[in-house]
């Protein structure tokens, strides 16, 4: 079946519950890049330096990493619908409070609460969409991946449009949109069946005992350091108005979405996942070096171009995390994300510190080195990272479609956090 078919079960013919959850997912992913264009404005408004403001990412992703051990435990006990609503409620409250902050410390703390809510929501949304969708998995998966890409692209744009008037408005705007999502899910989404087996807090950690999954997580840890150096530190280097910075990161997000959903699967089919991942990591390292040492125009071009490499990497890492081990896919994904999101918390903290200790170029040198280290891990552990035949992606399928083939649609849905 063509997922774009307008007939029953096509992407355009889904129940209201699916559209409500997908719409809220767009806003949830917008929250990741929302603050990018307004980081300098926040620093000016709260009399803070780049290192302090970058902690907005650190607190957000530190809580996200820790929440990977909790989301499956929660959703397997209270069900998907209640987990979604709990996550949305956290985001509404803490995003709204973030807009009232008088100090950078308050803002960082509220972003941590926001991160917990976002983790609860997005770690469950994909499984809920598939469970409520009509006509099979393919259209539902495509709809979710489209929501992810749209959110990553539009987050910086919304942040720029609202943040040009005041850095507080993007936070209030997010709270308002998520409140609408809360109401829509309350009205349109019925409770989903609970999984037959409850997930324990230690299951994701036990899954990391598999050599292939541990290797994928370690490589992704290094890669995520590079990724979030670009996302959290580059706005201070570009030093542009919210509108201009928002346009740059919107273009970045568009490339990320296109290469993740459309280009990466075709490259994998032609060259193989590990060759594509290793090559993309090396090219990302070169791009980041050029970003750090080039002039202002070069920095803008390289920032946008990095979205292409990041999109490819996200897709391939997702497939590795979901398919390389024999652990249930939601549990394997939770363990993988528990490791890699710590790098997303570390990069925004260390990049400004490294600049203070050295100069503006060295944070990008470190980011290039970590991307290369990710590629080295892939090369050295290539045998462990080879996907078993039974776990390989079906022809033309996406990693998330593979994760939720018939018989695999239960669990905590944590696969979505693999991007």
Buried (B, 14 or more C-beta within 10 A) or exposed (E): EEBEBEEEBBBEBBBEBBBBBBBBBBBBBBBBBBBBBBBBBBBEBBEBEBBBBBBBBBBBBBBBBBBBBBBBBBBBBBBBBBBBBBBBBBBBBBBBBBBEBEEBEBBBBBBBBBBBBBBBBBBBBBBBBBBBBEBBBBBBBBBBBBBBBBBBBBBBBBBBBBBBEBBBBBBBBBBBBBBBBBEBBEEBBEEBEBBEEEBBEEBBBEBBEBBBBBBBBBBBBBBBBBBBBBBBBBBBBBEBBBBBBBBBBBBBBBBBBBBBBEBBBEBBEEEEBBBBBBBBBBBBBBBBBBBBBBEEEEBBBBBBBBBBBBBBBBBBBBBBBBBBBEBBBBBBBBBBBBBBBBBBBBBBBBBBEBBEEEEEBBBBBBBBBBBBBBBBBBBEBEEBBBBEEEBBBEEEBBBBBBBBEEEBBBBBBBBBBBB
